[in-house]
Protein backbone atom coordinates (compact mmCIF):
# COMPACT_ATOMS: atom_id res chain seq x y z
CA UNK A 1 0.00 0.00 0.00
CA UNK A 2 2.58 2.55 -1.13
CA UNK A 3 3.02 4.91 -4.03
CA UNK A 4 6.49 5.80 -5.24
CA UNK A 5 5.12 9.29 -5.96
CA UNK A 6 4.78 10.06 -2.25
CA UNK A 7 7.21 12.64 -0.81
CA UNK A 8 10.06 11.15 1.23
CA UNK A 9 9.85 10.83 4.97
CA UNK A 10 11.34 13.61 7.08
CA UNK A 11 15.04 13.11 7.67
CA UNK A 12 15.63 11.19 10.87
CA UNK A 13 12.05 9.88 11.18
CA UNK A 14 12.08 7.26 13.91
CA UNK A 15 9.75 5.14 15.98
CA UNK A 16 8.55 6.41 19.35
CA UNK A 17 10.43 5.93 22.63
CA UNK A 18 9.62 2.95 24.83
CA UNK A 19 7.47 4.89 27.33
CA UNK A 20 4.89 5.70 24.64
CA UNK A 21 4.00 1.99 24.60
CA UNK A 22 4.75 0.91 28.16
CA UNK A 23 4.03 3.82 30.52
CA UNK A 24 0.60 3.65 32.23
CA UNK A 25 0.71 7.43 32.66
CA UNK A 26 1.07 8.05 28.94
CA UNK A 27 -1.67 5.51 28.29
CA UNK A 28 -4.03 7.48 30.54
CA UNK A 29 -3.07 10.66 28.69
CA UNK A 30 -4.02 8.96 25.40
CA UNK A 31 -7.38 7.98 26.82
CA UNK A 32 -8.05 11.59 27.82
CA UNK A 33 -6.75 13.14 24.60
CA UNK A 34 -8.07 10.64 22.06
CA UNK A 35 -10.64 8.18 23.35
CA UNK A 36 -12.47 10.64 25.62
CA UNK A 37 -12.23 13.56 23.19
CA UNK A 38 -12.79 12.00 19.74
CA UNK A 39 -15.54 10.21 17.87
CA UNK A 40 -15.23 6.55 18.90
CA UNK A 41 -16.86 3.75 16.93
CA UNK A 42 -19.17 1.76 19.20
CA UNK A 43 -21.11 -0.56 16.91
CA UNK A 44 -23.78 -0.89 14.26
CA UNK A 45 -27.16 0.78 14.19
CA UNK A 46 -28.83 -2.52 13.20
CA UNK A 47 -28.31 -3.70 16.80
CA UNK A 48 -30.79 -1.02 17.92
CA UNK A 49 -33.71 -2.28 15.88
CA UNK A 50 -36.56 -1.18 18.19
CA UNK A 51 -37.18 1.38 20.95
CA UNK A 52 -35.61 0.16 24.18
CA UNK A 53 -32.86 -1.85 22.47
CA UNK A 54 -29.50 -0.97 23.98
CA UNK A 55 -25.87 -1.97 24.29
CA UNK A 56 -23.08 -0.83 26.58
CA UNK A 57 -19.47 -0.05 25.76
CA UNK A 58 -16.44 0.34 28.01
CA UNK A 59 -14.30 3.22 26.72
CA UNK A 60 -11.25 3.25 28.92
CA UNK A 61 -12.62 3.71 32.43
CA UNK A 62 -15.98 5.02 31.19
CA UNK A 63 -19.14 3.01 30.54
CA UNK A 64 -21.66 4.29 27.98
CA UNK A 65 -25.21 3.10 27.26
CA UNK A 66 -26.29 3.46 23.62
CA UNK A 67 -30.01 2.95 23.02
CA UNK A 68 -32.93 3.49 20.67
CA UNK A 69 -35.33 5.94 22.31
CA UNK A 70 -39.12 6.08 22.05
CA UNK A 71 -38.89 8.40 19.05
CA UNK A 72 -36.68 5.97 17.16
CA UNK A 73 -33.49 7.99 17.61
CA UNK A 74 -30.14 6.66 18.76
CA UNK A 75 -29.14 8.21 22.09
CA UNK A 76 -26.23 7.68 24.45
CA UNK A 77 -25.69 8.32 28.15
CA UNK A 78 -23.05 7.73 30.76
CA UNK A 79 -23.94 4.48 32.50
CA UNK A 80 -24.06 6.24 35.86
CA UNK A 81 -27.06 6.85 38.14
CA UNK A 82 -27.39 10.47 39.29
CA UNK A 83 -28.14 9.37 42.89
CA UNK A 84 -25.10 7.52 44.16
CA UNK A 85 -23.25 6.82 40.91
CA UNK A 86 -24.26 3.18 40.52
CA UNK A 87 -23.92 1.51 37.12
CA UNK A 88 -27.35 1.24 35.54
CA UNK A 89 -27.05 -1.37 32.77
CA UNK A 90 -25.04 -4.44 33.64
CA UNK A 91 -25.45 -6.46 30.43
CA UNK A 92 -23.54 -5.92 27.20
CA UNK A 93 -26.78 -5.81 25.22
CA UNK A 94 -30.51 -6.12 25.76
CA UNK A 95 -33.92 -4.47 25.65
CA UNK A 96 -35.19 -2.00 28.24
CA UNK A 97 -38.87 -2.04 29.33
CA UNK A 98 -39.36 1.60 28.40
CA UNK A 99 -37.07 2.90 31.14
CA UNK A 100 -33.71 2.52 32.89
CA UNK A 101 -33.94 1.73 36.59
CA UNK A 102 -31.07 1.72 39.06
CA UNK A 103 -30.81 -1.56 40.95
CA UNK A 104 -29.64 0.22 44.09
CA UNK A 105 -32.42 2.69 45.01
CA UNK A 106 -34.78 2.44 42.03
CA UNK A 107 -34.18 5.85 40.53
CA UNK A 108 -35.88 5.48 37.16
CA UNK A 109 -35.07 7.27 33.89
CA UNK A 110 -36.95 7.44 30.61
CA UNK A 111 -35.34 6.42 27.35
CA UNK A 112 -34.75 10.14 26.82
CA UNK A 113 -32.54 10.18 29.93
CA UNK A 114 -34.91 12.28 32.06
CA UNK A 115 -35.42 11.25 35.65
CA UNK A 116 -38.97 9.98 36.10
CA UNK A 117 -38.99 8.95 39.74
CA UNK A 118 -36.69 9.11 42.75
CA UNK A 119 -38.10 7.24 45.74
CA UNK A 120 -37.75 8.89 49.15
CA UNK A 121 -36.65 12.22 47.66
CA UNK A 122 -40.10 13.86 47.75
CA UNK A 123 -39.45 15.57 51.10
CA UNK A 124 -35.97 16.85 50.23
CA UNK A 125 -36.20 20.62 50.06
CA UNK A 126 -35.51 22.00 46.60
CA UNK A 127 -35.22 18.58 44.93
CA UNK A 128 -36.58 18.52 41.35
CA UNK A 129 -36.43 15.49 39.06
CA UNK A 130 -35.81 17.83 36.13
CA UNK A 131 -32.42 18.70 37.64
CA UNK A 132 -31.10 15.13 37.50
CA UNK A 133 -31.22 13.68 33.99
CA UNK A 134 -28.62 11.16 32.93
CA UNK A 135 -25.44 12.73 31.61
CA UNK A 136 -25.84 12.65 27.84
CA UNK A 137 -23.11 11.60 25.41
CA UNK A 138 -22.96 12.86 21.83
CA UNK A 139 -23.93 10.15 19.34
CA UNK A 140 -24.11 10.15 15.55
CA UNK A 141 -24.29 7.66 12.71
CA UNK A 142 -22.56 7.15 9.40
CA UNK A 143 -23.86 4.58 6.92
CA UNK A 144 -24.87 2.10 9.62
CA UNK A 145 -21.94 2.81 11.95
CA UNK A 146 -22.57 4.41 15.35
CA UNK A 147 -20.08 6.74 17.01
CA UNK A 148 -20.04 8.47 20.39
CA UNK A 149 -17.98 11.38 21.65
CA UNK A 150 -17.43 11.96 25.37
CA UNK A 151 -16.11 15.49 24.85
CA UNK A 152 -17.90 18.59 26.10
CA UNK A 153 -18.15 20.32 22.70
CA UNK A 154 -17.39 17.75 20.00
CA UNK A 155 -16.93 18.71 16.40
CA UNK A 156 -19.56 17.28 14.04
CA UNK A 157 -18.93 13.69 13.03
CA UNK A 158 -19.03 14.83 9.40
CA UNK A 159 -15.87 16.91 9.98
CA UNK A 160 -14.12 13.97 11.60
CA UNK A 161 -14.95 11.69 8.68
CA UNK A 162 -14.07 14.34 6.08
CA UNK A 163 -14.41 12.90 2.55
CA UNK A 164 -14.87 9.25 3.51
CA UNK A 165 -18.71 9.14 3.39
CA UNK A 166 -18.77 10.18 -0.25
CA UNK A 167 -15.91 7.92 -1.24
CA UNK A 168 -17.29 4.82 0.48
CA UNK A 169 -20.98 5.30 -0.37
CA UNK A 170 -20.89 2.61 -3.12
CA UNK A 171 -20.46 -0.13 -0.49
CA UNK A 172 -23.88 0.71 1.00
CA UNK A 173 -22.74 -0.25 4.48
CA UNK A 174 -26.00 0.64 6.21
CA UNK A 175 -27.79 -2.08 4.25
CA UNK A 176 -25.29 -4.79 5.22
CA UNK A 177 -25.90 -7.22 8.05
CA UNK A 178 -23.68 -9.01 10.53
CA UNK A 179 -22.58 -12.45 9.41
CA UNK A 180 -19.90 -13.33 11.96
CA UNK A 181 -18.04 -11.91 14.96
CA UNK A 182 -14.75 -12.79 16.65
CA UNK A 183 -13.23 -11.24 19.78
CA UNK A 184 -9.50 -11.20 20.47
CA UNK A 185 -7.24 -10.06 23.29
CA UNK A 186 -4.02 -8.72 21.83
CA UNK A 187 -1.08 -8.38 24.27
CA UNK A 188 0.05 -5.13 22.72
CA UNK A 189 -0.46 -1.38 22.83
CA UNK A 190 -3.31 -0.18 20.64
CA UNK A 191 -0.93 1.89 18.47
CA UNK A 192 1.00 -1.23 17.53
CA UNK A 193 -2.24 -2.83 16.34
CA UNK A 194 -3.01 0.21 14.15
CA UNK A 195 0.54 0.34 12.81
CA UNK A 196 0.57 -3.34 11.95
CA UNK A 197 -2.71 -2.81 10.09
CA UNK A 198 -1.33 0.18 8.19
CA UNK A 199 1.54 -1.49 6.37
CA UNK A 200 2.11 -4.70 4.46
CA UNK A 201 5.89 -4.86 4.38
CA UNK A 202 5.53 -7.73 6.83
CA UNK A 203 3.08 -9.61 4.61
CA UNK A 204 5.42 -11.90 2.60
CA UNK A 205 6.91 -13.67 5.65
CA UNK A 206 3.94 -13.29 8.02
CA UNK A 207 0.94 -13.69 5.69
CA UNK A 208 1.76 -16.11 2.86
CA UNK A 209 -1.96 -16.76 2.31
CA UNK A 210 -2.70 -13.05 1.91
CA UNK A 211 0.35 -12.43 -0.26
CA UNK A 212 -0.79 -15.15 -2.68
CA UNK A 213 -4.01 -13.21 -3.27
CA UNK A 214 -2.83 -9.59 -3.14
CA UNK A 215 0.77 -8.52 -3.72
CA UNK A 216 2.14 -6.62 -0.74
CA UNK A 217 3.39 -3.77 -2.96
CA UNK A 218 0.15 -3.31 -4.89
CA UNK A 219 -2.07 -0.27 -4.58
CA UNK A 220 -1.19 2.94 -2.79
CA UNK A 221 -1.77 4.99 0.35
CA UNK A 222 -3.78 8.17 0.68
CA UNK A 223 -1.94 11.16 2.12
CA UNK A 224 -2.37 10.94 5.92
CA UNK A 225 -5.39 12.80 7.26
CA UNK A 226 -5.78 14.17 10.78
CA UNK A 227 -8.50 11.61 11.57
CA UNK A 228 -7.82 8.68 9.25
CA UNK A 229 -5.04 6.70 7.60
CA UNK A 230 -5.51 4.31 4.74
CA UNK A 231 -5.19 3.14 1.19
CA UNK A 232 -5.92 0.23 -1.09
CA UNK A 233 -4.37 -2.97 -2.38
CA UNK A 234 -5.17 -4.80 -5.59
CA UNK A 235 -6.33 -8.37 -6.01
CA UNK A 236 -4.17 -10.55 -8.24
CA UNK A 237 -5.62 -11.73 -11.58
CA UNK A 238 -8.14 -14.50 -11.08
CA UNK A 239 -8.72 -13.63 -7.41
CA UNK A 240 -12.32 -12.64 -6.62
CA UNK A 241 -11.97 -11.71 -2.93
CA UNK A 242 -9.88 -12.31 0.16
CA UNK A 243 -10.99 -15.81 1.14
CA UNK A 244 -9.13 -19.03 1.87
CA UNK A 245 -8.73 -19.86 -1.82
CA UNK A 246 -9.42 -16.48 -3.42
CA UNK A 247 -12.81 -17.54 -4.79
CA UNK A 248 -16.30 -16.76 -3.55
CA UNK A 249 -19.86 -17.75 -4.40
CA UNK A 250 -21.05 -14.31 -3.28
CA UNK A 251 -21.82 -11.67 -5.86
CA UNK A 252 -20.03 -8.33 -5.61
CA UNK A 253 -21.80 -5.67 -3.59
CA UNK A 254 -24.32 -4.08 -5.95
CA UNK A 255 -23.04 -0.49 -5.81
CA UNK A 256 -19.45 -1.24 -6.82
CA UNK A 257 -17.94 -0.40 -10.18
CA UNK A 258 -15.47 -2.57 -12.06
CA UNK A 259 -12.37 -1.00 -10.47
CA UNK A 260 -13.53 -1.46 -6.88
CA UNK A 261 -14.39 -5.09 -7.55
CA UNK A 262 -10.64 -5.64 -8.02
CA UNK A 263 -9.50 -3.86 -4.85
CA UNK A 264 -9.53 -4.07 -1.06
CA UNK A 265 -9.46 -0.85 0.96
CA UNK A 266 -7.89 -0.61 4.41
CA UNK A 267 -8.65 2.46 6.53
CA UNK A 268 -7.93 3.27 10.15
CA UNK A 269 -10.56 5.80 11.24
CA UNK A 270 -8.90 7.05 14.38
CA UNK A 271 -8.81 6.29 17.13
CA UNK A 272 -10.50 2.87 17.12
CA UNK A 273 -12.11 1.72 13.85
CA UNK A 274 -10.26 -0.33 11.26
CA UNK A 275 -12.40 -0.69 8.14
CA UNK A 276 -11.80 -3.28 5.40
CA UNK A 277 -13.86 -2.86 2.23
CA UNK A 278 -13.89 -5.96 0.02
CA UNK A 279 -15.73 -6.59 -3.25
CA UNK A 280 -18.29 -8.85 -1.55
CA UNK A 281 -18.21 -7.95 2.16
CA UNK A 282 -17.16 -5.31 4.65
CA UNK A 283 -15.12 -6.06 7.72
CA UNK A 284 -14.70 -3.95 10.85
CA UNK A 285 -12.16 -4.11 13.65
CA UNK A 286 -13.09 -2.12 16.75
CA UNK A 287 -10.18 -1.49 19.12
CA UNK A 288 -10.70 -1.19 22.88
CA UNK A 289 -7.48 -0.30 24.74
CA UNK A 290 -7.57 -1.98 28.17
CA UNK A 291 -4.02 -1.21 29.33
CA UNK A 292 -0.80 0.12 27.85
CA UNK A 293 0.03 -3.46 26.80
CA UNK A 294 -3.41 -4.94 26.16
CA UNK A 295 -6.00 -4.25 23.45
CA UNK A 296 -9.35 -5.95 22.97
CA UNK A 297 -10.28 -6.26 19.30
CA UNK A 298 -13.79 -7.07 18.10
CA UNK A 299 -13.85 -8.21 14.48
CA UNK A 300 -17.08 -8.38 12.49
CA UNK A 301 -17.94 -9.50 8.95
CA UNK A 302 -20.88 -7.78 7.23
CA UNK A 303 -22.62 -9.10 4.11
CA UNK A 304 -25.42 -8.03 1.79
CA UNK A 305 -28.77 -9.39 3.06
CA UNK A 306 -29.70 -10.76 -0.36
CA UNK A 307 -26.56 -12.90 -0.32
CA UNK A 308 -27.28 -14.02 3.24
CA UNK A 309 -30.78 -15.10 2.15
CA UNK A 310 -29.49 -17.27 -0.69
CA UNK A 311 -29.46 -21.02 -0.22
CA UNK A 312 -26.08 -22.24 0.96
CA UNK A 313 -24.80 -18.87 2.19
CA UNK A 314 -21.62 -19.55 4.13
CA UNK A 315 -19.33 -16.76 5.40
CA UNK A 316 -16.65 -19.17 6.62
CA UNK A 317 -14.37 -18.64 3.61
CA UNK A 318 -13.91 -14.99 4.58
CA UNK A 319 -14.02 -15.59 8.34
CA UNK A 320 -11.43 -18.36 8.33
CA UNK A 321 -9.11 -16.37 6.08
CA UNK A 322 -9.15 -13.31 8.29
CA UNK A 323 -9.14 -15.23 11.56
CA UNK A 324 -5.88 -16.82 10.41
CA UNK A 325 -4.49 -13.48 9.23
CA UNK A 326 -5.59 -11.76 12.44
CA UNK A 327 -3.86 -14.30 14.64
CA UNK A 328 -0.68 -13.89 12.63
CA UNK A 329 -0.90 -10.12 13.14
CA UNK A 330 -1.66 -10.37 16.85
CA UNK A 331 1.38 -12.58 17.36
CA UNK A 332 3.58 -10.00 15.65
CA UNK A 333 2.03 -7.16 17.65
CA UNK A 334 2.69 -9.03 20.88
CA UNK A 335 6.29 -9.69 19.90
CA UNK A 336 6.71 -5.98 19.14
CA UNK A 337 5.28 -5.05 22.54
CA UNK A 338 7.62 -7.43 24.34
CA UNK A 339 10.64 -6.18 22.40
CA UNK A 340 9.84 -2.51 22.93
CA UNK A 341 9.57 -3.24 26.65
CA UNK A 342 13.23 -4.23 26.74
CA UNK A 343 15.86 -1.81 28.05
CA UNK A 344 17.78 -2.62 24.86
CA UNK A 345 15.07 -1.02 22.69
CA UNK A 346 15.89 2.31 21.08
CA UNK A 347 13.78 4.09 18.44
CA UNK A 348 14.52 2.76 14.96
CA UNK A 349 14.36 4.47 11.56
CA UNK A 350 11.23 4.44 9.42
CA UNK A 351 11.47 3.63 5.73
CA UNK A 352 9.73 5.76 3.10
CA UNK A 353 7.10 3.02 2.93
CA UNK A 354 6.00 3.50 6.53
CA UNK A 355 4.51 6.98 6.18
CA UNK A 356 1.20 6.05 7.79
CA UNK A 357 2.94 4.74 10.89
CA UNK A 358 4.93 7.93 11.28
CA UNK A 359 1.75 9.96 10.75
CA UNK A 360 0.03 8.06 13.58
CA UNK A 361 2.96 8.79 15.88
CA UNK A 362 2.78 12.51 15.11
CA UNK A 363 -0.99 12.64 15.53
CA UNK A 364 -0.88 10.95 18.92
CA UNK A 365 1.96 13.14 20.18
CA UNK A 366 0.29 16.33 18.99
CA UNK A 367 -3.04 15.45 20.58
CA UNK A 368 -1.52 14.43 23.91
CA UNK A 369 0.73 17.50 24.06
CA UNK A 370 -2.10 19.83 23.06
CA UNK A 371 -4.37 18.56 25.79
CA UNK A 372 -1.57 18.40 28.35
N, C-alpha and C positions, 0 to 999 in steps of 0.2 A: 504494500500500500504506500508507494512512494513515487513521486515524479522527479525526474532528473532536472526539471525546470525550476524546482523550488530553490529559493536563495539558501546559501550555506548557513550552517549554524553559527552563532556568535563564537568568536575565538575563545577557547578555554571553557566551553560549555561542559559542565560536569554534573554528575548525579548529586543528590542532596546528602548532607552529613547524616551520620548514624542516628542522631537524636530525633530527626524528623520522622523516623520509622519506629523508634523504640521508647521514646520519652512519653510517659502518661500525661505530663503537663502539656506537651505540644498537641497530643491527641485531643485533650479537652479544649484547647484553643481552636482546633479544627472543627470540633463539634459546634462551638459557639459561632465561628466565623462562616462556616459553610452549611452545616446540616441544620442549624437553628436559624439561619438567615438567608436561605436560598429555597427555591422551589424543589421539593423532594418528591420523587415518584413513590406513590404508596400502593398502587394497584390499578385494577381495571374497573370501569364503570359498570360493566355487566354483572359484577358481584352484587351491586346494589339494585336489584331488579325491581323491588317494590318498597313502598314506604315502610320504614321500620327496619329494613335490612341494614346491617352495619358490619364493619370490621375494625379491628384495632391494630395500630402499628407502634412499635417501640423505636423511636428516633433518638439514639443516644440514651440519655436518662429520662426522656420525655415519652409519655404515652398519649396517643391521639386516637379519638373515636371518629371514624368517618361513616356517615349514615345518609340514607335517603329520607328526607323529611316528608311531612304530610302533603306538601305542595309538589312533591316529585323532584325537588332539588337536592343536589349533593351538598352536605354541610359537614363541618368538622369542628370538634371541640377538644380541649384538653380533657383527658380522662380523670378529672379531679373534682370531687364534690366540693361545693363552696362552704360546707359546714365545717368539717374537720379534715378535709383534704383526702378523704378515702378514695381509692380507685373505684370507679363506677362499673365499668364493663370488665369482666374477668376472662371472657372467652375471646379467641382470635377472631371469631366470626359468628354471626347469628341474626336473629330477628327480634326486635324489641316490640313489646305489646303496646305501642303507642306512646311510650314514655321511658325515661331512664330513671331508675330508682336506686338510691344508695342502700347497700345492704347493712350499713351501720345504724343509721337513725332515720331511714326512710324519707329523706329529702327526695322529692320527685320533680323531674324536669320534663318538659315537653320535647318533642323532636326538634323544635326550634331553639332549644337550649334554655328557654325561660323557666324559672322556678315556679312550679305549680303549687306545691305544698311543702310546709316545713313544720312537722309536728312539734308541739311544745314551745313554739316561738311566738305564739299569738299574744302573749302577755309581756313580751320584751319591748320596752319603750322604743319607739322609733323604727322598729323592724318593718321592712317592706319587702315582699317577695320580688318586686320589680328590681330591687337593688342587687340581687344575687343570681344573675343568669350564669350559666356555664361560660367559661372563658373561650371565646370563639377562636378558631384558627382559619386562616385564609385557605380556600380550596378552589381549584379550577380544573378544567378538563381540556384535553387535547386528543381528538380522534380516538376516544375510548380509553385514554390514559388519564388517571387522576393524580393530581399533585397537591401537596399542601405546603404552606410556608408559615413558619412559626414566628417570623419577624413582625415587628410592630407596624411597619409601613412598607409592605413588600411591593416591588415593582410588578406590573402586570405580567402574567405568565407569557403573554404574547411577545413581550420584549425579551424575556429569558430564552424563548425558543427561536427568536429571530426568524430566519427564512426557512426553517425546517418544515413547518406545516405545509407550505406550498410545495416544497420539493418532494415531500413524502406522501402527499395526498393520493397518488395513484394506488398505493397499497391498501387503501380503504380500511385502516386498522380498526375503526370503531365497529365495523361489521363482522370482524373476526371473532372467533370463540376459542376458549381454552381447550386444548387437547391433551396436555400433559404438564406436570409440574415436578420439579426436583429441587430439593433443598440441600445445600452444602455448607459445611463449616470449613473455612479456609484459614490455616494458621499463618496469616500474613496481614500486614497493614493494607488498608483499603486502597491506598495509592498504588501499591505493587500489583493489585488485581487490575486496576484501570490501565496501568502501564503495560502489563502483559497483554491485555486485550488490544492495545493500540499499536502494536507492531507485530510483524510476522517474520522477522529475521530469525526467530527461534523455530520457525515451523518445519524446516527440513529435518532436523534431528528429533524434534519433540513431537511433531504431528505428521508422521508419514502418510496417514490416511487422508488428512486434509490436503497435504501437498500433492497427492496424486490427482486431486479433483480441481485444485485452484493453485496456480503457481504463486509462490510466496512473493515474487516481485511484480505480480500483475497489478493493474489498477493504479490508483494514486490517492494521495491524501488531499483533503481540503486545507486551506490555510487555517491555522488554529483560531477558534473564536473564543470569546471570553466565557461562554457558557457551554460550549460543546467542542469535541474533537472527533474527527472521523474521516472516513474515505470509503473507497470501494475496492473490491478485488474481482477479477474476472474468472468465470468458469472455463475450464479447458474444453476444447471441442469434444462433442459427444456426451458431455456431462450436463444433466438436466437440473440438478440441485445438489445441495450438500446433504447426502445420505450415505449409508454404509457402502453402497456400490455406485453412487452417482446417478442412479435412476430413480424415478418416482412414478407412481400411478396417478398422482394428483395433477390436475390441470393447473397452469399458471394462474395466479390471482388475476381476476378479470380486468383490472384497470391498468395493467402493465403493458408498456410498449415492447417492441422487439429487443431494444438494447437492454432494458432492465431485466428481461428474462434470461440474460446471459451474465448477470452480475449479482454479487452479494455485497450489501452495504453494512458497514460496522461503525456505529456512532456511540460515543460516550457523552450522554447529556448529563452534565455535571450538576450535582455531585454523585448521583447514585443510580442512574439508569444507563445500562448498556443495551443498545438496540440493534438487532441483526435483522435485516430485511432480505429475505430470500425470494426467489421467483414464485414459490408455492406456499410459503408460510412465513410468519414473523415470530421472532424469538426475543424475549426480554430477560435480562439479568438485572435484578434489583439488589443493590449492595446495602448491607446494614452493618456498619462498623460497630463491633462490640467491645473492642479493646485495641490498643495500639498494635497488637500482634494477632488479632482475630477478627475475621469478617464473615458474617453470614451472607450467603448468596442464594437468592431464590430465582430459579430458572424456569421459565414458562414457554411453551410452544403454542402458538395461536394459528388456527386454520380457518379457511372459508367455510361457513356453515353448509353450503351446498356440497362441498367435498366430504364433510363429516357425515352428511346424510346418505351418501352413496353406499351401496352394498360393498362390504369388504374394506371400508376405510380403516387404515391402520397407520398411526403416527410413529410406530416404533422405528422405522428406518431413519427418520430425522432425530428422534429422541436418543436412540442408541449411538448414533454418530456423535452427537454433541455431548452426551454423557461421557463417552470415552475421551473426547477432546477436552472437555472441562476438567476431568480428573488429571489429565496430563498437565494442563495449565496450573491447576491448584498445587500439584506437586512442585512445579517450578517456582511458583510464588512462595511456597513454604520454604524451599531451599534458599531463595533470595532473602527472606526474612531472617533465617538462621545465620546466613553469612554476613548480612549487614549488622547483626547483633554482635559480631566478633570485634574485639579490640584491634584486630588486624585490618578491618575494613577502612578504606579511605575512599572518598568520592572518585569515581572513574570517569573518563571522557565519553561524551556522547558522539556517535557518528552522525553524519548528515542525514541518515535515514531514521533517526529517532527524534524528529522534530516535535512530534506530538507529546512525547514523554517530557521533553524539556519544557514545552508549553504548560503541561500540567504542573510541573514543579513551580514555574513562575507564578501561575495563577494562585496556587495554594499559598505561597509565600506572601504574595501581594495582599490577599484577602486577610490572612492572619495578622500581618503587620498593620494593615489599615484599621482593623478592628481593635488591635492592641494599643 
